[in-house]
Amino acid sequence: MKTFLTSIDNAPLFKGNIKQKFFIVSFYFTAFVLLGSGISKIVNPETFLKVLNITIGFLGENIIVLIATILPVIEIALGLMLLLKTKVKETLIAILLLFSAFAFFAIYGFISGFDVDCGCFGTVIKNEFDILMIGRNLLLVGIAFFNLKFFNKRITF
């Protein structure tokens, strides 16, 4: 048993700072969430358009189509900027704001009682306006905040 624990302690995954490792994993996780969400909205925009019509239809069709067109592009651009490590601090700030807006949207949809799939990940993942959606979005806000906080401390990756 002692040799097993010694080998775990010497494994590269367990060496070094845990915060740094979590930062690296959460950093790339955030990038892939953004890329997956943006690509799925482009591949199948119908679900996302439907939820926008239901939730913010009062803004008019032109605004809804504009949001449905621009938001996936923004998500993909932010995900690519993370992967390419381009203007990382500014990108993390934008992601924190975006995920915060998603969290408020989830809370708004839950309180308003919308009973539809949000279309957040196209048809890949079913997401209804419920407490799980709020929790997922708050978790993403927390991860984005963590990434921004520890990026400022010059964690290298």
QUITATA-V540771 format. One record per residue. N is the residue number from 1. SS is DSSP state (2 for helix, 1 for strand, 0 for the rest). PHI is phi in degrees with one decimal (* if undefined). OMEGA is omega in degrees with one decimal (none if undefined). Layout:
n:ss:phi:omega
N:SS:PHI:OMEGA
N:SS:PHI:OMEGA
This chain:
n:ss:phi:omega
1:0:*:-179.0
2:2:-63.0:179.8
3:2:-66.9:177.7
4:2:-63.2:-179.8
5:2:-65.7:177.5
6:2:-64.0:179.5
7:2:-68.0:176.0
8:2:-66.1:-179.9
9:2:-61.1:-179.1
10:2:-88.3:179.7
11:0:-66.9:-177.6
12:2:-57.4:-178.5
13:2:-63.1:-174.7
14:2:-97.5:176.8
15:0:-86.2:174.8
16:0:87.4:-174.6
17:0:-79.9:179.2
18:2:-64.0:179.1
19:2:-61.6:179.5
20:2:-64.8:179.3
21:2:-66.3:177.8
22:2:-64.0:177.9
23:2:-58.6:-177.7
24:2:-62.9:-179.8
25:2:-64.0:-177.6
26:2:-68.6:177.9
27:2:-61.4:-179.5
28:2:-73.2:174.9
29:2:-59.2:178.9
30:2:-59.5:179.4
31:2:-60.3:-178.0
32:2:-72.0:174.4
33:2:-63.4:179.4
34:2:-63.8:178.9
35:2:-63.5:179.7
36:2:-62.9:179.8
37:2:-65.2:-179.0
38:2:-64.7:-179.3
39:2:-65.1:-178.5
40:2:-65.9:177.3
41:2:-71.0:178.7
42:2:-73.8:-179.2
43:2:-65.4:-177.8
44:0:-136.5:-175.5
45:0:-79.7:-173.0
46:2:-59.5:-177.9
47:2:-63.9:-179.8
48:2:-65.7:176.5
49:2:-61.2:179.6
50:2:-61.0:-178.5
51:2:-68.4:176.3
52:2:-65.0:177.2
53:2:-61.7:-178.9
54:2:-72.4:-172.2
55:2:-85.2:-177.5
56:2:-129.2:-178.5
57:2:-58.5:-180.0
58:2:-64.9:179.6
59:2:-77.1:178.9
60:0:102.7:-174.9
61:2:-63.0:-178.6
62:2:-62.4:179.8
63:2:-66.4:-179.6
64:2:-63.7:178.3
65:2:-64.8:177.3
66:2:-61.5:178.6
67:2:-62.9:-179.0
68:2:-65.6:179.0
69:2:-86.9:-174.1
70:2:-80.5:-174.8
71:2:-58.1:177.8
72:2:-61.7:178.7
73:2:-66.0:177.5
74:2:-63.4:179.7
75:2:-60.9:179.8
76:2:-64.6:-179.9
77:2:-62.2:179.6
78:2:-65.6:177.6
79:2:-62.6:178.5
80:2:-67.0:178.4
81:2:-62.9:175.6
82:2:-65.3:-178.3
83:2:-60.4:-179.4
84:2:-87.9:179.8
85:0:55.1:179.5
86:0:-102.6:-179.9
87:0:45.1:-170.1
88:2:-61.6:-178.0
89:2:-60.9:179.8
90:2:-64.3:178.6
91:2:-65.4:178.9
92:2:-64.7:176.0
93:2:-64.0:179.1
94:2:-62.1:179.7
95:2:-67.0:177.4
96:2:-60.7:178.2
97:2:-65.9:179.9
98:2:-63.8:179.5
99:2:-65.1:175.9
100:2:-65.5:176.9
101:2:-63.2:177.2
102:2:-61.9:179.6
103:2:-65.0:177.6
104:2:-64.2:177.4
105:2:-63.3:178.3
106:2:-65.1:178.8
107:2:-65.2:177.8
108:2:-59.1:180.0
109:2:-64.2:179.4
110:2:-67.4:-179.8
111:2:-64.8:-179.7
112:2:-75.6:176.7
113:0:78.5:178.1
114:0:-67.1:-177.4
115:0:-113.0:-179.4
116:0:-138.9:171.7
117:1:-74.1:-175.2
118:0:-72.5:-179.3
119:0:75.0:-176.8
120:0:-60.6:178.6
121:0:-123.3:-178.8
122:0:59.0:177.5
123:0:-105.3:-178.8
124:0:-69.0:-179.5
125:0:-127.4:178.0
126:0:-81.2:-178.0
127:0:-132.5:175.6
128:1:-101.1:178.6
129:0:-73.9:179.2
130:0:-140.7:-177.1
131:2:-64.8:178.1
132:2:-66.9:178.1
133:2:-65.4:177.3
134:2:-62.8:179.3
135:2:-60.5:178.7
136:2:-60.8:-179.4
137:2:-68.6:176.3
138:2:-67.1:175.1
139:2:-63.1:177.8
140:2:-64.0:175.7
141:2:-63.4:179.1
142:2:-62.6:178.0
143:2:-64.9:178.8
144:2:-63.6:178.0
145:2:-64.2:177.5
146:2:-58.6:179.6
147:2:-59.8:-179.6
148:2:-66.2:-178.6
149:2:-61.9:-175.5
150:2:-83.8:172.4
151:2:-65.9:179.0
152:2:-63.5:179.3
153:0:-86.8:174.7
154:0:62.7:172.3
155:0:-69.7:-179.5
156:0:-95.4:177.1
157:0:-147.8:none
